Amino acid sequence: MRNRVAAEVRYFEDVTSGDELTPLVKEISIARMMAYGAATWDFIRIHYDADYARELGFDGPFVDGQMLGGFLAQHVQDWAGPGAFVRKLAFRNRVMAYPGDSLTCRGVVTGVSIKEEGGMVECGLWVENQRGEKVVEPASALVRFPLRAGS
């Protein structure tokens, strides 16, 4: 499944409370986990070395929780479009994710308001695995959207 990025600017006036964010699917592999570690200079062995993870009592390597935050940031920004800006992102990891998992980021608009800095949109977010378990929940984002000229 290919994820689509919003190519056009989405304006605050186009967003309504209750709108669902376009889901984002991420397939987890050791290669993806190692690439994340390299990109963030975070080479903790427990996230890529199966023998080491088992020595510490885990079933195997597991996803770095901050990688899930990166997925959520991408999820919101892809949906919001290039004119929007993610102001805040908060999340709580609940279930470990492992290589071979398929994670789906989902969300819904929970509030809209106009502030001095622009149109602000609150989103409730979560990440679930292929078994329907909530890997991340609760999660939320506050996004500033551009206003249409004359609004």
mmCIF file of the C-alpha atoms, coordinates in Angstrom:
data_MODEL
# 
_entry.id   MODEL 
# 
loop_
_atom_site.group_PDB 
_atom_site.id 
_atom_site.type_symbol 
_atom_site.label_atom_id 
_atom_site.label_alt_id 
_atom_site.label_comp_id 
_atom_site.label_asym_id 
_atom_site.label_entity_id 
_atom_site.label_seq_id 
_atom_site.pdbx_PDB_ins_code 
_atom_site.Cartn_x 
_atom_site.Cartn_y 
_atom_site.Cartn_z 
_atom_site.occupancy 
_atom_site.B_iso_or_equiv 
_atom_site.pdbx_formal_charge 
_atom_site.auth_seq_id 
_atom_site.auth_comp_id 
_atom_site.auth_asym_id 
_atom_site.auth_atom_id 
_atom_site.pdbx_PDB_model_num 
ATOM 1   C CA . MET A 1 1   ? 0.000   0.000   0.000  1.00 0.00 ? 1   MET A CA 1 
ATOM 2   C CA . ARG A 1 2   ? 1.494   3.312   -1.033 1.00 0.00 ? 2   ARG A CA 1 
ATOM 3   C CA . ASN A 1 3   ? 0.930   6.301   1.229  1.00 0.00 ? 3   ASN A CA 1 
ATOM 4   C CA . ARG A 1 4   ? -0.123  9.560   -0.391 1.00 0.00 ? 4   ARG A CA 1 
ATOM 5   C CA . VAL A 1 5   ? 1.216   12.898  0.682  1.00 0.00 ? 5   VAL A CA 1 
ATOM 6   C CA . ALA A 1 6   ? -1.052  15.935  0.439  1.00 0.00 ? 6   ALA A CA 1 
ATOM 7   C CA . ALA A 1 7   ? 0.429   17.835  -2.516 1.00 0.00 ? 7   ALA A CA 1 
ATOM 8   C CA . GLU A 1 8   ? -1.830  20.858  -2.199 1.00 0.00 ? 8   GLU A CA 1 
ATOM 9   C CA . VAL A 1 9   ? -2.029  23.316  0.636  1.00 0.00 ? 9   VAL A CA 1 
ATOM 10  C CA . ARG A 1 10  ? -4.829  22.422  3.025  1.00 0.00 ? 10  ARG A CA 1 
ATOM 11  C CA . TYR A 1 11  ? -6.430  25.446  4.640  1.00 0.00 ? 11  TYR A CA 1 
ATOM 12  C CA . PHE A 1 12  ? -7.891  25.742  8.112  1.00 0.00 ? 12  PHE A CA 1 
ATOM 13  C CA . GLU A 1 13  ? -11.319 26.394  6.602  1.00 0.00 ? 13  GLU A CA 1 
ATOM 14  C CA . ASP A 1 14  ? -11.211 22.928  4.971  1.00 0.00 ? 14  ASP A CA 1 
ATOM 15  C CA . VAL A 1 15  ? -10.829 21.097  8.297  1.00 0.00 ? 15  VAL A CA 1 
ATOM 16  C CA . THR A 1 16  ? -13.778 20.077  10.492 1.00 0.00 ? 16  THR A CA 1 
ATOM 17  C CA . SER A 1 17  ? -13.923 18.420  13.884 1.00 0.00 ? 17  SER A CA 1 
ATOM 18  C CA . GLY A 1 18  ? -14.491 14.701  13.308 1.00 0.00 ? 18  GLY A CA 1 
ATOM 19  C CA . ASP A 1 19  ? -12.451 14.553  10.075 1.00 0.00 ? 19  ASP A CA 1 
ATOM 20  C CA . GLU A 1 20  ? -10.310 11.424  9.868  1.00 0.00 ? 20  GLU A CA 1 
ATOM 21  C CA . LEU A 1 21  ? -6.650  11.702  8.960  1.00 0.00 ? 21  LEU A CA 1 
ATOM 22  C CA . THR A 1 22  ? -5.490  9.593   6.031  1.00 0.00 ? 22  THR A CA 1 
ATOM 23  C CA . PRO A 1 23  ? -3.942  6.438   7.577  1.00 0.00 ? 23  PRO A CA 1 
ATOM 24  C CA . LEU A 1 24  ? -0.192  5.905   7.246  1.00 0.00 ? 24  LEU A CA 1 
ATOM 25  C CA . VAL A 1 25  ? 1.133   2.323   7.106  1.00 0.00 ? 25  VAL A CA 1 
ATOM 26  C CA . LYS A 1 26  ? 4.700   1.442   8.077  1.00 0.00 ? 26  LYS A CA 1 
ATOM 27  C CA . GLU A 1 27  ? 6.210   -2.020  7.631  1.00 0.00 ? 27  GLU A CA 1 
ATOM 28  C CA . ILE A 1 28  ? 8.814   -2.707  10.313 1.00 0.00 ? 28  ILE A CA 1 
ATOM 29  C CA . SER A 1 29  ? 12.073  -4.436  9.416  1.00 0.00 ? 29  SER A CA 1 
ATOM 30  C CA . ILE A 1 30  ? 15.502  -4.707  11.014 1.00 0.00 ? 30  ILE A CA 1 
ATOM 31  C CA . ALA A 1 31  ? 16.856  -2.655  8.089  1.00 0.00 ? 31  ALA A CA 1 
ATOM 32  C CA . ARG A 1 32  ? 14.379  0.167   8.817  1.00 0.00 ? 32  ARG A CA 1 
ATOM 33  C CA . MET A 1 33  ? 15.231  0.025   12.529 1.00 0.00 ? 33  MET A CA 1 
ATOM 34  C CA . MET A 1 34  ? 18.970  0.176   11.797 1.00 0.00 ? 34  MET A CA 1 
ATOM 35  C CA . ALA A 1 35  ? 18.477  3.058   9.348  1.00 0.00 ? 35  ALA A CA 1 
ATOM 36  C CA . TYR A 1 36  ? 16.582  4.967   12.044 1.00 0.00 ? 36  TYR A CA 1 
ATOM 37  C CA . GLY A 1 37  ? 19.409  4.309   14.511 1.00 0.00 ? 37  GLY A CA 1 
ATOM 38  C CA . ALA A 1 38  ? 21.955  5.573   11.988 1.00 0.00 ? 38  ALA A CA 1 
ATOM 39  C CA . ALA A 1 39  ? 19.918  8.686   11.143 1.00 0.00 ? 39  ALA A CA 1 
ATOM 40  C CA . THR A 1 40  ? 19.526  9.596   14.820 1.00 0.00 ? 40  THR A CA 1 
ATOM 41  C CA . TRP A 1 41  ? 22.984  8.467   15.970 1.00 0.00 ? 41  TRP A CA 1 
ATOM 42  C CA . ASP A 1 42  ? 21.176  6.173   18.416 1.00 0.00 ? 42  ASP A CA 1 
ATOM 43  C CA . PHE A 1 43  ? 22.838  2.772   18.043 1.00 0.00 ? 43  PHE A CA 1 
ATOM 44  C CA . ILE A 1 44  ? 21.414  0.992   21.082 1.00 0.00 ? 44  ILE A CA 1 
ATOM 45  C CA . ARG A 1 45  ? 22.010  -2.728  20.435 1.00 0.00 ? 45  ARG A CA 1 
ATOM 46  C CA . ILE A 1 46  ? 18.658  -3.773  21.840 1.00 0.00 ? 46  ILE A CA 1 
ATOM 47  C CA . HIS A 1 47  ? 17.002  -2.312  18.723 1.00 0.00 ? 47  HIS A CA 1 
ATOM 48  C CA . TYR A 1 48  ? 18.937  -4.403  16.179 1.00 0.00 ? 48  TYR A CA 1 
ATOM 49  C CA . ASP A 1 49  ? 20.920  -7.239  17.841 1.00 0.00 ? 49  ASP A CA 1 
ATOM 50  C CA . ALA A 1 50  ? 18.647  -10.261 18.422 1.00 0.00 ? 50  ALA A CA 1 
ATOM 51  C CA . ASP A 1 51  ? 21.133  -12.209 20.572 1.00 0.00 ? 51  ASP A CA 1 
ATOM 52  C CA . TYR A 1 52  ? 21.820  -9.205  22.789 1.00 0.00 ? 52  TYR A CA 1 
ATOM 53  C CA . ALA A 1 53  ? 18.086  -8.467  23.208 1.00 0.00 ? 53  ALA A CA 1 
ATOM 54  C CA . ARG A 1 54  ? 17.445  -12.107 24.218 1.00 0.00 ? 54  ARG A CA 1 
ATOM 55  C CA . GLU A 1 55  ? 20.349  -11.986 26.712 1.00 0.00 ? 55  GLU A CA 1 
ATOM 56  C CA . LEU A 1 56  ? 18.516  -9.111  28.409 1.00 0.00 ? 56  LEU A CA 1 
ATOM 57  C CA . GLY A 1 57  ? 15.288  -11.133 28.592 1.00 0.00 ? 57  GLY A CA 1 
ATOM 58  C CA . PHE A 1 58  ? 13.408  -9.753  25.584 1.00 0.00 ? 58  PHE A CA 1 
ATOM 59  C CA . ASP A 1 59  ? 11.934  -11.838 22.761 1.00 0.00 ? 59  ASP A CA 1 
ATOM 60  C CA . GLY A 1 60  ? 14.144  -10.001 20.283 1.00 0.00 ? 60  GLY A CA 1 
ATOM 61  C CA . PRO A 1 61  ? 14.952  -6.516  19.012 1.00 0.00 ? 61  PRO A CA 1 
ATOM 62  C CA . PHE A 1 62  ? 12.123  -4.000  19.279 1.00 0.00 ? 62  PHE A CA 1 
ATOM 63  C CA . VAL A 1 63  ? 11.337  -0.613  17.771 1.00 0.00 ? 63  VAL A CA 1 
ATOM 64  C CA . ASP A 1 64  ? 12.785  2.466   19.461 1.00 0.00 ? 64  ASP A CA 1 
ATOM 65  C CA . GLY A 1 65  ? 9.802   4.365   20.887 1.00 0.00 ? 65  GLY A CA 1 
ATOM 66  C CA . GLN A 1 66  ? 10.980  7.645   19.384 1.00 0.00 ? 66  GLN A CA 1 
ATOM 67  C CA . MET A 1 67  ? 10.755  6.062   15.922 1.00 0.00 ? 67  MET A CA 1 
ATOM 68  C CA . LEU A 1 68  ? 7.016   5.751   16.549 1.00 0.00 ? 68  LEU A CA 1 
ATOM 69  C CA . GLY A 1 69  ? 6.947   9.483   17.285 1.00 0.00 ? 69  GLY A CA 1 
ATOM 70  C CA . GLY A 1 70  ? 8.613   10.068  13.924 1.00 0.00 ? 70  GLY A CA 1 
ATOM 71  C CA . PHE A 1 71  ? 5.892   8.014   12.232 1.00 0.00 ? 71  PHE A CA 1 
ATOM 72  C CA . LEU A 1 72  ? 3.207   10.098  13.971 1.00 0.00 ? 72  LEU A CA 1 
ATOM 73  C CA . ALA A 1 73  ? 4.872   13.353  12.915 1.00 0.00 ? 73  ALA A CA 1 
ATOM 74  C CA . GLN A 1 74  ? 4.999   12.129  9.302  1.00 0.00 ? 74  GLN A CA 1 
ATOM 75  C CA . HIS A 1 75  ? 1.391   10.955  9.519  1.00 0.00 ? 75  HIS A CA 1 
ATOM 76  C CA . VAL A 1 76  ? 0.109   14.350  10.658 1.00 0.00 ? 76  VAL A CA 1 
ATOM 77  C CA . GLN A 1 77  ? 2.308   16.402  8.313  1.00 0.00 ? 77  GLN A CA 1 
ATOM 78  C CA . ASP A 1 78  ? 1.415   14.262  5.271  1.00 0.00 ? 78  ASP A CA 1 
ATOM 79  C CA . TRP A 1 79  ? -2.289  14.743  6.008  1.00 0.00 ? 79  TRP A CA 1 
ATOM 80  C CA . ALA A 1 80  ? -2.017  18.446  6.868  1.00 0.00 ? 80  ALA A CA 1 
ATOM 81  C CA . GLY A 1 81  ? 0.018   19.362  3.798  1.00 0.00 ? 81  GLY A CA 1 
ATOM 82  C CA . PRO A 1 82  ? 2.977   21.608  3.102  1.00 0.00 ? 82  PRO A CA 1 
ATOM 83  C CA . GLY A 1 83  ? 1.386   24.807  4.423  1.00 0.00 ? 83  GLY A CA 1 
ATOM 84  C CA . ALA A 1 84  ? 0.747   23.421  7.909  1.00 0.00 ? 84  ALA A CA 1 
ATOM 85  C CA . PHE A 1 85  ? 3.089   23.236  10.877 1.00 0.00 ? 85  PHE A CA 1 
ATOM 86  C CA . VAL A 1 86  ? 3.015   20.652  13.671 1.00 0.00 ? 86  VAL A CA 1 
ATOM 87  C CA . ARG A 1 87  ? 3.265   22.756  16.860 1.00 0.00 ? 87  ARG A CA 1 
ATOM 88  C CA . LYS A 1 88  ? 3.003   19.974  19.467 1.00 0.00 ? 88  LYS A CA 1 
ATOM 89  C CA . LEU A 1 89  ? 3.134   16.206  19.444 1.00 0.00 ? 89  LEU A CA 1 
ATOM 90  C CA . ALA A 1 90  ? 2.592   13.982  22.471 1.00 0.00 ? 90  ALA A CA 1 
ATOM 91  C CA . PHE A 1 91  ? 2.351   10.203  22.674 1.00 0.00 ? 91  PHE A CA 1 
ATOM 92  C CA . ARG A 1 92  ? 2.597   7.242   25.011 1.00 0.00 ? 92  ARG A CA 1 
ATOM 93  C CA . ASN A 1 93  ? 3.979   3.880   23.933 1.00 0.00 ? 93  ASN A CA 1 
ATOM 94  C CA . ARG A 1 94  ? 1.802   0.987   25.138 1.00 0.00 ? 94  ARG A CA 1 
ATOM 95  C CA . VAL A 1 95  ? 2.844   -2.186  23.288 1.00 0.00 ? 95  VAL A CA 1 
ATOM 96  C CA . MET A 1 96  ? 6.228   -3.098  21.838 1.00 0.00 ? 96  MET A CA 1 
ATOM 97  C CA . ALA A 1 97  ? 6.605   -3.280  18.071 1.00 0.00 ? 97  ALA A CA 1 
ATOM 98  C CA . TYR A 1 98  ? 8.915   -5.799  16.424 1.00 0.00 ? 98  TYR A CA 1 
ATOM 99  C CA . PRO A 1 99  ? 10.409  -6.543  13.000 1.00 0.00 ? 99  PRO A CA 1 
ATOM 100 C CA . GLY A 1 100 ? 7.677   -8.052  10.853 1.00 0.00 ? 100 GLY A CA 1 
ATOM 101 C CA . ASP A 1 101 ? 4.953   -5.850  12.345 1.00 0.00 ? 101 ASP A CA 1 
ATOM 102 C CA . SER A 1 102 ? 2.775   -3.672  10.146 1.00 0.00 ? 102 SER A CA 1 
ATOM 103 C CA . LEU A 1 103 ? 1.907   -0.452  11.958 1.00 0.00 ? 103 LEU A CA 1 
ATOM 104 C CA . THR A 1 104 ? -0.939  1.858   10.963 1.00 0.00 ? 104 THR A CA 1 
ATOM 105 C CA . CYS A 1 105 ? -1.035  5.439   12.193 1.00 0.00 ? 105 CYS A CA 1 
ATOM 106 C CA . ARG A 1 106 ? -4.589  6.753   12.524 1.00 0.00 ? 106 ARG A CA 1 
ATOM 107 C CA . GLY A 1 107 ? -6.159  9.957   13.727 1.00 0.00 ? 107 GLY A CA 1 
ATOM 108 C CA . VAL A 1 108 ? -9.195  12.178  13.970 1.00 0.00 ? 108 VAL A CA 1 
ATOM 109 C CA . VAL A 1 109 ? -9.648  15.934  14.303 1.00 0.00 ? 109 VAL A CA 1 
ATOM 110 C CA . THR A 1 110 ? -10.864 16.643  17.841 1.00 0.00 ? 110 THR A CA 1 
ATOM 111 C CA . GLY A 1 111 ? -10.968 20.435  17.813 1.00 0.00 ? 111 GLY A CA 1 
ATOM 112 C CA . VAL A 1 112 ? -10.572 23.538  15.653 1.00 0.00 ? 112 VAL A CA 1 
ATOM 113 C CA . SER A 1 113 ? -10.064 27.145  16.730 1.00 0.00 ? 113 SER A CA 1 
ATOM 114 C CA . ILE A 1 114 ? -8.695  30.395  15.406 1.00 0.00 ? 114 ILE A CA 1 
ATOM 115 C CA . LYS A 1 115 ? -5.877  31.883  17.462 1.00 0.00 ? 115 LYS A CA 1 
ATOM 116 C CA . GLU A 1 116 ? -3.587  34.850  16.979 1.00 0.00 ? 116 GLU A CA 1 
ATOM 117 C CA . GLU A 1 117 ? -1.014  32.648  15.210 1.00 0.00 ? 117 GLU A CA 1 
ATOM 118 C CA . GLY A 1 118 ? -3.535  31.101  12.785 1.00 0.00 ? 118 GLY A CA 1 
ATOM 119 C CA . GLY A 1 119 ? -5.994  28.252  12.495 1.00 0.00 ? 119 GLY A CA 1 
ATOM 120 C CA . MET A 1 120 ? -5.233  25.646  15.134 1.00 0.00 ? 120 MET A CA 1 
ATOM 121 C CA . VAL A 1 121 ? -6.344  22.038  14.779 1.00 0.00 ? 121 VAL A CA 1 
ATOM 122 C CA . GLU A 1 122 ? -6.172  19.425  17.526 1.00 0.00 ? 122 GLU A CA 1 
ATOM 123 C CA . CYS A 1 123 ? -5.891  15.779  16.530 1.00 0.00 ? 123 CYS A CA 1 
ATOM 124 C CA . GLY A 1 124 ? -6.308  12.589  18.521 1.00 0.00 ? 124 GLY A CA 1 
ATOM 125 C CA . LEU A 1 125 ? -3.868  9.972   17.245 1.00 0.00 ? 125 LEU A CA 1 
ATOM 126 C CA . TRP A 1 126 ? -2.978  6.324   17.752 1.00 0.00 ? 126 TRP A CA 1 
ATOM 127 C CA . VAL A 1 127 ? -0.875  3.576   16.178 1.00 0.00 ? 127 VAL A CA 1 
ATOM 128 C CA . GLU A 1 128 ? -2.095  0.007   15.888 1.00 0.00 ? 128 GLU A CA 1 
ATOM 129 C CA . ASN A 1 129 ? -0.363  -3.168  14.765 1.00 0.00 ? 129 ASN A CA 1 
ATOM 130 C CA . GLN A 1 130 ? -1.642  -5.846  12.388 1.00 0.00 ? 130 GLN A CA 1 
ATOM 131 C CA . ARG A 1 131 ? -3.411  -7.562  15.310 1.00 0.00 ? 131 ARG A CA 1 
ATOM 132 C CA . GLY A 1 132 ? -5.383  -4.409  16.129 1.00 0.00 ? 132 GLY A CA 1 
ATOM 133 C CA . GLU A 1 133 ? -3.417  -3.755  19.329 1.00 0.00 ? 133 GLU A CA 1 
ATOM 134 C CA . LYS A 1 134 ? -2.863  -0.095  20.166 1.00 0.00 ? 134 LYS A CA 1 
ATOM 135 C CA . VAL A 1 135 ? 0.926   0.281   20.107 1.00 0.00 ? 135 VAL A CA 1 
ATOM 136 C CA . VAL A 1 136 ? 0.708   4.024   20.798 1.00 0.00 ? 136 VAL A CA 1 
ATOM 137 C CA . GLU A 1 137 ? -2.191  5.577   22.707 1.00 0.00 ? 137 GLU A CA 1 
ATOM 138 C CA . PRO A 1 138 ? -3.021  8.184   23.756 1.00 0.00 ? 138 PRO A CA 1 
ATOM 139 C CA . ALA A 1 139 ? -1.353  10.549  21.327 1.00 0.00 ? 139 ALA A CA 1 
ATOM 140 C CA . SER A 1 140 ? -2.196  14.037  20.161 1.00 0.00 ? 140 SER A CA 1 
ATOM 141 C CA . ALA A 1 141 ? -1.011  16.785  17.858 1.00 0.00 ? 141 ALA A CA 1 
ATOM 142 C CA . LEU A 1 142 ? -1.638  20.491  17.618 1.00 0.00 ? 142 LEU A CA 1 
ATOM 143 C CA . VAL A 1 143 ? -1.279  21.767  14.059 1.00 0.00 ? 143 VAL A CA 1 
ATOM 144 C CA . ARG A 1 144 ? -1.261  25.340  12.767 1.00 0.00 ? 144 ARG A CA 1 
ATOM 145 C CA . PHE A 1 145 ? -2.953  25.660  9.377  1.00 0.00 ? 145 PHE A CA 1 
ATOM 146 C CA . PRO A 1 146 ? -2.825  28.641  7.041  1.00 0.00 ? 146 PRO A CA 1 
ATOM 147 C CA . LEU A 1 147 ? -5.986  30.726  6.694  1.00 0.00 ? 147 LEU A CA 1 
ATOM 148 C CA . ARG A 1 148 ? -7.424  31.523  3.295  1.00 0.00 ? 148 ARG A CA 1 
ATOM 149 C CA . ALA A 1 149 ? -6.872  35.131  2.236  1.00 0.00 ? 149 ALA A CA 1 
ATOM 150 C CA . GLY A 1 150 ? -9.808  37.222  3.375  1.00 0.00 ? 150 GLY A CA 1 
ATOM 151 C CA . SER A 1 151 ? -10.812 34.857  6.201  1.00 0.00 ? 151 SER A CA 1 
# 
